[in-house]
Amino acid sequence: MQVALVLGNAISTVKHRSLENVKLLVCQPLGSDGKSRDGSPVIVADYMGAGAGEKVIITSDGSAVRELYGLQNSPLRWTVLGLVDDFQKSSASKPKEGKNR
């Protein structure tokens, strides 16, 4: 799973049968800071109703997504798992000094 920024919609005149009536988004995966780019944009199936400018949680686990939505023989790989309301990077906790673990 990874946080991504929705850049906009992807328009397709021809789709696999399993993706008919499914909204496709262009998403930019983001780094752990929630701001920097992490790789190239990807095309993502959207069953959650995300829009341009929103941050979303995406996954590339195609087999799990196909099982979740009951799709068989689908080329689906990337999909939106959730919409991000807020993003905060937690600081890594440091071990207490003087204690061996």
C-alpha positions as CSV (number, residue, x, y, z in Angstrom):
1,M,0.0,0.0,0.0
2,Q,1.1,3.5,-0.7
3,V,-0.2,7.0,-0.5
4,A,-0.7,8.7,-3.9
5,L,-1.9,12.0,-5.3
6,V,-4.7,11.9,-7.8
7,L,-3.6,13.9,-10.9
8,G,-6.8,13.4,-12.9
9,N,-8.9,10.9,-14.8
10,A,-7.7,8.6,-17.6
11,I,-10.0,8.2,-20.6
12,S,-10.1,4.8,-22.4
13,T,-12.2,4.1,-25.5
14,V,-11.4,0.4,-25.2
15,K,-11.3,-1.5,-21.9
16,H,-11.2,-5.0,-20.7
17,R,-14.8,-6.3,-19.9
18,S,-14.0,-6.4,-16.2
19,L,-13.2,-2.7,-16.2
20,E,-16.3,-1.4,-18.0
21,N,-18.0,1.4,-16.0
22,V,-14.9,1.6,-13.7
23,K,-13.4,5.1,-13.3
24,L,-9.7,5.2,-14.0
25,L,-7.4,7.7,-12.4
26,V,-3.8,8.9,-13.0
27,C,-2.1,8.8,-9.6
28,Q,1.4,9.9,-8.5
29,P,2.8,7.6,-5.8
30,L,4.2,9.7,-3.0
31,G,7.2,9.1,-0.7
32,S,7.1,8.4,3.0
33,D,6.9,12.2,3.7
34,G,3.5,12.3,1.8
35,K,4.8,15.0,-0.5
36,S,7.8,13.9,-2.7
37,R,7.2,11.8,-5.8
38,D,8.0,8.1,-5.7
39,G,8.4,6.8,-9.2
40,S,6.2,7.4,-12.3
41,P,2.4,8.0,-12.3
42,V,0.2,4.9,-12.6
43,I,-3.3,4.2,-13.9
44,V,-5.5,3.1,-11.0
45,A,-9.0,1.7,-10.9
46,D,-11.2,3.8,-8.6
47,Y,-14.2,2.1,-6.8
48,M,-14.1,4.8,-4.0
49,G,-15.0,8.0,-5.8
50,A,-11.7,9.9,-5.5
51,G,-11.1,13.2,-7.4
52,A,-8.2,15.2,-8.7
53,G,-6.1,16.7,-6.0
54,E,-7.1,14.2,-3.4
55,K,-4.6,11.9,-1.6
56,V,-5.5,8.2,-1.8
57,I,-4.2,4.9,-0.6
58,I,-3.4,2.6,-3.5
59,T,-2.3,-1.0,-3.8
60,S,-0.6,-3.0,-6.6
61,D,-1.8,-6.4,-5.2
62,G,-4.0,-7.3,-8.2
63,S,-4.9,-10.7,-7.0
64,A,-6.3,-9.4,-3.6
65,V,-8.2,-6.7,-5.4
66,R,-9.7,-9.1,-7.9
67,E,-10.8,-11.3,-5.0
68,L,-12.2,-8.3,-3.0
69,Y,-14.4,-7.1,-6.0
70,G,-15.2,-10.6,-7.3
71,L,-13.4,-10.1,-10.6
72,Q,-12.1,-13.1,-12.5
73,N,-9.6,-13.0,-15.4
74,S,-9.2,-9.3,-15.0
75,P,-5.9,-7.4,-15.8
76,L,-6.6,-5.1,-12.8
77,R,-3.5,-4.4,-10.8
78,W,-3.6,-1.0,-9.2
79,T,-6.6,0.2,-7.3
80,V,-7.7,2.8,-4.7
81,L,-8.2,1.2,-1.3
82,G,-9.1,4.4,0.6
83,L,-9.3,8.1,0.7
84,V,-6.8,10.0,2.9
85,D,-8.3,12.5,5.3
86,D,-5.1,13.4,7.1
87,F,-1.4,12.5,6.7
88,Q,1.1,12.7,9.5
89,K,4.6,11.2,9.5
90,S,5.3,9.7,12.9
91,S,8.8,10.1,14.3
92,A,10.7,6.9,14.9
93,S,11.0,6.3,18.6
94,K,14.5,6.1,20.0
95,P,15.5,3.3,22.5
96,K,15.9,4.6,26.0
97,E,19.6,5.1,26.9
98,G,21.2,2.8,29.4
99,K,18.9,-0.1,28.6
100,N,19.8,-3.2,26.7
101,R,17.2,-4.8,24.6
